[in-house]
């Protein structure tokens, strides 16, 4: 088509006039079943600017008995492949469904008992299309019971993958082998395939995000209980990437099915059946398509994304997956078809906001109090802060490895901890742990020393006092008792003696007593004329001793 004919010129101009282009995922469409073929789906995919088409092959139909191929059925695919290549489209074939002779089951979704039977068919089929089919997808949704009955089995799928990979590479070394499309970014299934020895048996991981009754836009995310991006979030593919890298696999992701259904009746399947619509409006479908492709542009490892599918099956259906098409069943175009074409021919810039990425960084915790090595007697003030690229959701205190009851749901922890008196005498380790939204945990620890009145080392207390006339015969006394460098606040009382001078001697006149929990600030009366002073003394409780008596002259009062 014209777009492909002009491509070399566009590339040349781009090199001369513009900076390096951003990553653009290769778009494509999935060719639907034969009952939707009232239009030329390959022609429509090409007209919209697709780079790829994905085609299903039913192994059960193609090889009804061992070694015997149904040539009439396969000639249909010869014609599709030839027409796709003539239009400049690349083809990915997905081979699924076992014949009964291979599975020993009446269920087409049952896998073969011997993976070599599937691999043998793939080998012959890849040879048939050598150099004409660009990629082979091994099975379809092997992580779902509906496609791999009676239940998914990562170990058996890994065996099928290993056998098939070698078969494809023998017949067509240049073809890409795609690990069969996993439903909803199923990274845990992928991790189990790795554990079963599947590494090295595929060139790309296929994913399907066109999940049942999907209504959330591509930017919307949730987290699993363990903090990872939700499997059924569109951007859960970032967790698939995380699992791949954790297994030393820096290979691309192919979104072999992406889509939003336009069936808006009540959902009939899945955990949300009966509680939500089956899909979105046509205008939302169009908007979500553009936003999803823009979103994937932020992640260069997403190489291919294929919309499921070209055309709806039927407008009278109650199945969400029959209304995923870009074209209605009567052949008219939905708005999403135009959006696909616009994006494929002139990709928009990457989305500036497409959810959060994989978060593996733990919060950083700083303990502000107590200081390391601090001693204390009973209560203990614990203060800490935590910072994180995302957000801190919980902070907790541990003493000697045991959790202290209660937690604080913010990034600052503060506790005037009376329970510290129950820790054993001597050295104790306090740990603050902070957890972020992705369930990453950061921590910091300090060591404190629990003492008693006989063993705790404290600095000598310091007494300060000031006196100022307050009008008439009144004096305001201010001051406090501190113990700089001590692990605990001073304990005891402050005694004040007002004295008047008689001849050469000072005669006590009145006495006051104040606590030391906070600074003192009070006014005392001078009840008769004369020369006055105030004598002050801190009387400490263990482990604090008394201070020397301090004397402050108040002067003459008339």
C-alpha positions, 0 to 999 in steps of 0.5 A: 500500500502507499504507506509502505511504498513511502516508508523509505522516503519517510525514514530518510527525511526523518534522519535528516530533519528530526532527532532519533524517533521514540520507540514505537511498538509494532501494531497488528490485528488478530484475524477472526474465525471464519464466521466473520469473513463477510469482509476481507480482514487481511485487506482491512488490517493492511489498509489500517496500517498494520505491521502484523496479522495473527492467525489461529491454526486448529491442530485437531482439524489440521492433523485428524490422524497421526501424520495425516494432514488435512490439505483442504484445511491447510490450503486456506492458510496458504492463501492467507499467508500469501495474501498477507505477505503480498500486502507487506504484513508479517504473520504470526501463527498460533497453533492450539487444540489437540486432536483426540489421538494426541491428547487421549481426551475428548476435549480439544483444549487438553494438551498432547500426552507426548509433546513430540506429537505437537512438535512434529506438526509444528516442524512440518508446518514451519517447514511449509511456511519457511521464510513466510511466517515470521513467528510461531506462538506455542499454544493459546493461553496455556495458563487458563483451564478453558484452553489447557484442560483440565487445569494449567500445568506449567511443567507440562507446558515447559515440556511442550515449549522445549520440544516446539522451540527445537522443531521450529528452529530446525525448520526455519531458524529465522522464525520467532518462537513466542511463549503462548499468550498468557492471560492478564499478564500472568507473571506467576505462571511464567515464573513457574515455567522458568522453574520447570526449565522453560528458559531458552525455549522461546524468543518472546513472551506473549501476553493477552490483556483483552481479559473478561469484561475489561472496563478499566482504562489502560492507565488504571492500576491496582496492586496485588496483596504482595504489592506487585502491579495487579495481574489484570492491570493493563500495565501488569506487563511490567511485572512480567518484565520483572520476572523475566529479568529476575531469570536472566531473560532480556527478551521482548514482550509481545502483546499478542492480544490487546482489546476492550469489548464494546458489549455493554450488557451485564458481565456473564463471566469471571469473578465480577459476573453480574456486577459490572458491564461486559465492556465499554462504549465504542468511543471509550474503546477508541480512546483506550486503544490510542492510550494503550499504544501510547502507554506501551511506547514508554517501555521499549521491551514491548515490541509487538501489540496485536488488537483482538480482533479485526471484526465482531462476531455478532451484535446479538451475542452475549459473549464479551469476546465476540464484540472486541473487533474494530469493525462491526459484524455488518462491516462498518467501522467503529471509531477504534478502527480510525484511531488504530489507523491514525496511530499506526501511520503516525504514532503519537508520543509516549504517554506522560502518565501511564501508571506506576512502574515496577517498584523494587526499592525499599523506603529509606528509614531515618531514626531521629530518636533515641540516639544510638547507645542512649540509656534510659530508665522507663519511658522512651521517645521514639521518632523516625521518618521514612522516604520513598519514591512511591508512598509509605503506607505503614511504619512499625516498631520492633524491640529485639525482633518482636513487634511492638503492638500498633503501627502508624499509617504515615511516613513519620513515626512518633511514640512516647513509649511507656512500654520501654520500661518492660525491656530487660536491663542492658542493651536492647535493639530497636528497629523501625520498619517502613513498608511502601505501597509495593510491599517493599520494606526498609528498616533502620535500627538503634541500640539503647541501654535500659538501666535502673536507678543504681546503674544508669549513668547520668550527667549532673543536673543543671539549674537555671534561674532568673528573677524580674520584678513584676510590679509592686512587691512582686517577683517573677521567677523563671528557670528550669532543670536540665541534664545535658547529655543524660539519657533521661530527663531529671527527676526530683523537685525544685525548692525555693526559699524567699529570705529577707535580711535582718542585720547580717543574717538572712531570715527565711520567710516563705517556701515554694516547691515545683516539679521539673517536668517542665520549666517553671514560671511563677510570681511570688509576693514580697510581703513587707519592705526590706532587702530580699533574696531567693535561694533555690535548690534541686533535690534529685531522685535517683539516679540524679543527685542534688544540685548546689544551692543557687542564690539570686538577690532580689534587691530592696523593696519599699 
